[in-house]
Amino acid sequence: MTVAAPLPYNELVAQALSTHSHIPLDQLVVLDNSAKYGPEDGGHAEADANDQNLLGVFSTMANMNHFALETEGICAGEKGPSFRDTILQAADQLAALAQGRPIRYVELGPEPWKSKVILTRLLQDHANVMQYVGVDINPKSEETMRQAIAPIIGDDRFSYVIRNYYDCLAEDFPTPKRANVVPDNCVTIVTNLGFQEGNDLPSRMQSMLRQLTYPGDLILSEMQLFQNTDAATIKGFYDHPEMRQFSTIQGQKFDSSCSNQLSAAGAPFEADGAEYLIKLVPLETEVGPVNVATTLISGSVNGDKKYMVTNSCLKYTSKQYRRAREVSGAFAVKRSFETGDQSVVFQISERK
């Protein structure tokens, strides 16, 4: 008996939206992440616009992280810890787990603000950060990351790989510039932050992380949690001006007239602005049904009204997120650190 392969994540998202939001399947346009964050194919005439889109996408994500780290008490709830304090707790634990070994710090989908906070804390904890490696499909991120990270660890410890991290292997990472080989006792810390963990099915995410790590390496990942059936926090996040701007950039890829003035989330369509929708729908995964948060922006393709799915991110519960990491048997969760309001978790796991 042949077991049918599971449908790709984007197809499952489209089906879930069509079923639970009553948007016809043929009106949905779901982009792969590589199309959202990477360069588009095109001639010289399109190059400038493409570069601006790539910079815009990178900036919106960086601005969200800056806001979270610099807003006092955000996500703290009644007793804390805040978002910033939680990420510092995770960094302290990484330093302890490294046990003085040389650290190769590999960041998937780099952004400057969290990286600066974590690396600075590791050095304050007297961790031996041997090398930083950024892995990004967006070529416009490298210079900003160099300006942010090199002053902290030294330019000779900064490396960058422009590639889709799904296509990378652990042996693809460059050796440190000051060494011909990676020390035998080196530990690689792979960070997968910014809720990227929710952008694919657990099996696909696990497969990608396995090929980027060796036994004993560590994973630091971040997830926005769906706790106590409270959807307001999640919807509020996606209604932030930076997230709405991200959707505008994506919408302009299939409808150049897409307005920067999006209608309020859930409001009726307005002729002078694109409709912006935030939908939270259930999706079946390898760890059971998980809520997926989606944003959609309306536009016209060949005269027909369409909805582009500009974001789709799984929102696990705490227990589901642990199971998602351990379901393959390749990783063991070492520690988890939740914000005081239980909306965000930083999880540290070890490759077996």
Secondary structure as the mmCIF struct_conf table of DSSP 4:
data_model
#
loop_
_struct_conf.conf_type_id
_struct_conf.id
_struct_conf.beg_label_comp_id
_struct_conf.beg_label_asym_id
_struct_conf.beg_label_seq_id
_struct_conf.end_label_comp_id
_struct_conf.end_label_asym_id
_struct_conf.end_label_seq_id
HELX_LH_PP_P HELX_LH_PP_P1 THR A 2 PRO A 8
HELX_RH_AL_P HELX_RH_AL_P1 TYR A 9 SER A 21
HELX_RH_3T_P HELX_RH_3T_P1 LEU A 25 GLN A 27
STRN STRN1 LEU A 28 VAL A 30
HELX_RH_AL_P HELX_RH_AL_P2 ASN A 33 TYR A 37
BEND BEND1 GLY A 38 GLY A 38
HELX_LH_PP_P HELX_LH_PP_P2 PRO A 39 ASP A 41
HELX_RH_AL_P HELX_RH_AL_P3 HIS A 44 GLU A 70
BEND BEND2 THR A 71 THR A 71
TURN_TY1_P TURN_TY1_P1 GLU A 72 CYS A 75
TURN_TY1_P TURN_TY1_P2 GLY A 77 LYS A 79
HELX_RH_AL_P HELX_RH_AL_P4 PHE A 83 ALA A 98
TURN_TY1_P TURN_TY1_P3 GLN A 99 GLY A 100
STRN STRN2 PRO A 102 LEU A 108
BEND BEND3 GLY A 109 GLY A 109
HELX_RH_AL_P HELX_RH_AL_P5 PRO A 112 GLN A 124
TURN_TY1_P TURN_TY1_P4 ASP A 125 HIS A 126
STRN STRN3 ASN A 128 ASP A 136
BEND BEND4 ILE A 137 ILE A 137
HELX_RH_3T_P HELX_RH_3T_P2 PRO A 139 SER A 141
HELX_RH_AL_P HELX_RH_AL_P6 GLU A 142 ILE A 153
HELX_RH_3T_P HELX_RH_3T_P3 ASP A 155 ARG A 157
STRN STRN4 PHE A 158 ILE A 162
BEND BEND5 ARG A 163 ARG A 163
HELX_RH_3T_P HELX_RH_3T_P4 TYR A 165 ASP A 167
HELX_RH_3T_P HELX_RH_3T_P5 ALA A 170 ASP A 172
BEND BEND6 PHE A 173 PHE A 173
HELX_LH_PP_P HELX_LH_PP_P3 PRO A 174 PRO A 176
TURN_TY1_P TURN_TY1_P5 LYS A 177 ARG A 178
BEND BEND7 ASN A 180 VAL A 181
TURN_TY1_P TURN_TY1_P6 ASP A 184 ASN A 185
STRN STRN5 VAL A 187 ASN A 192
TURN_TY1_P TURN_TY1_P7 GLY A 194 PHE A 195
HELX_RH_3T_P HELX_RH_3T_P6 GLN A 196 ASN A 199
BEND BEND8 ASP A 200 ASP A 200
HELX_RH_AL_P HELX_RH_AL_P7 PRO A 202 GLN A 211
TURN_TY1_P TURN_TY1_P8 LEU A 212 LEU A 212
TURN_TY1_P TURN_TY1_P9 PRO A 215 GLY A 216
STRN STRN6 LEU A 218 GLN A 224
TURN_TY1_P TURN_TY1_P10 ASN A 228 THR A 229
HELX_RH_AL_P HELX_RH_AL_P8 ALA A 232 TYR A 238
TURN_TY1_P TURN_TY1_P11 ASP A 239 ASP A 239
BEND BEND9 HIS A 240 HIS A 240
HELX_RH_AL_P HELX_RH_AL_P9 PRO A 241 GLY A 251
TURN_TY1_P TURN_TY1_P12 GLN A 252 PHE A 254
TURN_TY1_P TURN_TY1_P13 SER A 256 SER A 257
BEND BEND10 ASN A 260 GLN A 261
HELX_LH_PP_P HELX_LH_PP_P4 LEU A 262 ALA A 264
TURN_TY1_P TURN_TY1_P14 ALA A 265 GLY A 266
HELX_LH_PP_P HELX_LH_PP_P5 ALA A 267 PHE A 269
STRN STRN7 GLU A 270 GLU A 270
TURN_TY1_P TURN_TY1_P15 ALA A 271 ASP A 272
STRN STRN8 GLY A 273 GLY A 273
STRN STRN9 TYR A 276 THR A 285
TURN_TY1_P TURN_TY1_P16 GLU A 286 VAL A 287
STRN STRN10 GLY A 288 VAL A 301
TURN_TY1_P TURN_TY1_P17 ASN A 302 GLY A 303
STRN STRN11 ASP A 304 LYS A 315
HELX_RH_AL_P HELX_RH_AL_P10 SER A 318 GLU A 326
TURN_TY1_P TURN_TY1_P18 VAL A 327 SER A 328
BEND BEND11 GLY A 329 ALA A 330
STRN STRN12 PHE A 331 GLU A 338
TURN_TY1_P TURN_TY1_P19 GLY A 340 ASP A 341
BEND BEND12 GLN A 342 SER A 343
STRN STRN13 VAL A 344 ARG A 351
#
